[in-house]
Amino acid sequence: MTHPQPLPLIRSKLFVPGARPALFAKALASDTDAISIDLEDAVLEERKDEARQALTGFLQSDAASGHGKTIIVRINGLQTPHFERDIEACAWPAVDVVNLPKAESADDVRRTAQALSRWEQAHGCTRPIGILANIESPRGLRLAAEIAGADARVVGMQLGFADLLEPLGIDRANPTAIQQLQLAVRLAAGEAGLPALDSAYANVRDPEGYRSEAAQARRLGYMGKTCIHPSQVALANESFRPSDEEIARAVRVADAWETAQKDGTGALLVEGRMIDIPFALRAQAIVAMARTLGILPAAPVRT
């Protein structure tokens, strides 16, 4: 098999409990960029089988295709009795990414990749399913770069604050701790050339808190943020959208850089700021995002 497709733009990723299949279609009809059907924390132990059956039925239905969303399934971890059955239930062509919780080593990733390969072959998948690895423990944080680079199936990293902070008694509202963790995971993902997604925000009645944390994540280079309630989708989409001012400046920088390259010029000044390759690449990324979101017209086809 070839490598999985890179993650598309995911500003918002909406969790949907696996045992509530009536919500699958509603999530697909929302403005979220990705849905994450959850077989882990959102499903009681006695309903795991029910959730797997609902998931498989959905993935084999027409409703699971043609919607334009990224479909992610969060499975139960490797140390649980549910791992293999979860992989069996979700390894179908409609799934884009498996979300591996509590990843703690490169071996965890490789074992997940091997299980996916077995069930993809059994279910006739012709496109490999990616892995989104969650960093949710001190060991996982320490080995985050190894986890990110463990296998070609890894398409992104995700930070999980609840499992990481609560057992240690670390205040979830401590902005210094949050920022340090966000930066550490972003750098680990960056070492492997991968995007990172920010953690969930549990207080759905605190939109300003969500916005603040999302804004900080975006400043640290995160692609998007998890949503545990539909009301958070618009907040995520807004927070991870470049501003009109950012887009306008990125267009000017990208255009100036393209002209400079044609003229054989290296670094240049744009509005008094020195621009070289890292700044040009960042500007080009913002322009590409604006085109993906329909804010700018598509790039002209070169002949």
Buried (B, 14 or more C-beta within 10 A) or exposed (E): BEEBBEBBBBBBBBBBBBBBBEBBBEBBEBEBBBBBBBBBBBBEEEBBEBBBBBBBBBBEEEBBEEBEBBBBBBBBBBEBEBBBBBBBBBBBBBBBBBBBBBBBBBEBBBBBBEBBBEBBEEBEBEEBBBBBBBBBBEBBBBBBBBBBBBBBBBBBBBBBBEBBBEEEEBEBEEEEBBBEBBBBBBBBBBEBEBBBBBBBBEEBEEBEBBBBBBBBBBEBBBBBBBBBBBEBBBBBBEBBBBEEEBBBBBBBBBEBBEEBEEEEEEEBEBEEEEBEEEBBEBBBEBBBBBBEBEEBEEEEEEE
